[in-house]
Structure formats: C-alpha cells, structure tokens
C-alpha cells in the first residue's frame, strides 16, 4: 500500500514533520508571511502567531499527526489525519484543508472534525 503522505506538497509535508517534531523554528519556511490558521475556534494570522499556536498546541496536547488520505481539489488540498496525543478522545480523526500560494507556501490552514 502506498503512503498517502508521499503525495503531499513540500510545504505541507514540512508542516506535518515540524508538528510531529515539535519544531516551530522553521514555520516561516512553509507558511506564507500573511498565512491564516483556523483551529479550535481560534484564528491565527502571520508566521509569528502561527509559530506560537504550534508551540502552545505541542505543549498542551503533544500531538502526533498520521496522514490517512490526501485529496487534491481545485485550489486546495484536503488531508485526512489521525491525531493522537494528550487530549480527551485521543486519537481523533481531523481534516486539514490547506491552500497554497503561488510560491508553494501554506496560505491557509483550516482544521476541523
């Protein structure tokens, strides 16, 4: 069986690897400067806020992202993940909806059930 993660755009693969490694130092290399992230009803704008959100999430939940499925749609990439960590209901299946900009960086990420 092929690994669905191998079909991910480089910026998305880098984000997931960084999230799993709890490494926020390279956030600007895969998120656009004016990127938006929507998660748990919260809205983060810009790489500094996104790095802080990644760090807070890592500390609170120690999440581990496992890519289950990738679907390419016009203008967006849907990634179906199994997230495990120190949160109620772990593991949870979550959907990440990415939009990339012309440079191939993540311009928007929506995380939902």
C-alpha positions in Angstrom: 0.0 0.0 0.0 1.4 3.4 -0.9 1.9 6.1 1.7 -0.5 8.9 1.2 1.9 11.4 2.8 4.3 11.0 -0.2 1.8 12.8 -2.4 1.9 16.0 -0.2 3.2 19.3 -1.4 6.6 20.1 0.1 5.3 22.9 2.4 2.5 20.6 3.7 4.9 17.7 4.3 7.3 20.1 6.1 4.5 21.4 8.3 3.4 17.9 9.4 7.0 16.9 10.0 7.6 20.0 12.1 4.4 19.5 14.0 5.4 15.9 14.8 8.9 17.0 15.8 7.5 19.9 17.8 9.8 22.2 15.8 8.4 25.7 15.3 11.7 27.3 14.3 11.1 26.7 10.5 7.5 27.8 10.4 8.3 30.8 8.1 9.8 28.4 5.6 6.5 26.7 4.9 3.8 29.2 5.9 3.3 32.5 3.9 4.0 35.6 5.9 0.3 36.6 6.0 -1.0 33.0 6.4 -4.2 32.2 8.3 -4.8 29.2 10.5 -8.2 28.3 12.0 -8.2 25.7 14.8 -10.5 25.1 17.8 -12.4 28.3 17.0 -9.2 30.4 17.1 -7.8 32.4 14.2 -4.0 32.9 13.9 -2.6 35.3 11.3 1.1 35.6 10.3 4.0 33.3 10.9 4.8 34.6 14.4 1.2 33.9 15.7 1.2 30.5 13.9 4.6 29.5 15.4 3.2 30.5 18.9 0.0 28.4 18.2 2.1 25.4 17.1 4.2 25.7 20.3 1.1 26.0 22.5 -0.6 23.1 20.8 2.5 21.0 21.1 2.9 21.7 24.9 -0.8 21.1 25.7 -1.5 18.1 23.6 1.8 16.5 22.3 0.0 15.7 19.1 1.3 13.2 16.6 -0.1 13.5 13.1 -0.5 10.5 10.9 -1.7 11.1 7.3 -4.5 8.8 6.3 -5.6 10.2 3.0 -4.9 13.2 0.6 -7.3 14.7 -1.8 -6.4 17.4 -4.3 -9.2 19.8 -5.1 -9.2 23.0 -7.2 -7.1 25.4 -5.1 -6.9 23.3 -2.0 -5.5 20.1 -0.5 -7.6 18.1 1.9 -5.6 15.9 4.2 -7.4 13.4 6.4 -5.3 12.7 9.6 -5.3 10.6 12.7 -4.1 12.8 15.6 -3.0 11.2 18.8 -1.9 13.0 21.9 -2.7 14.0 25.5 -6.2 15.3 24.8 -9.7 13.9 25.5 -10.9 11.5 22.8 -7.4 10.7 21.5 -6.8 9.5 18.9 -9.1 11.7 16.7 -9.6 11.9 13.0 -9.2 15.5 11.8 -9.4 17.1 8.4 -6.8 19.7 7.4 -7.7 21.9 4.5 -4.7 23.6 3.0 -4.5 26.4 0.5 -1.1 27.2 -1.0 0.1 30.4 -2.5 1.9 30.9 -5.8 5.3 30.3 -4.1 4.0 26.9 -2.8 3.8 28.1 0.8 0.8 27.5 3.0 -1.5 30.5 2.8 -4.4 29.0 4.8 -5.0 26.0 7.1 -8.4 25.0 8.4 -8.5 22.2 11.0 -11.9 20.6 11.5 -13.5 17.3 12.6 
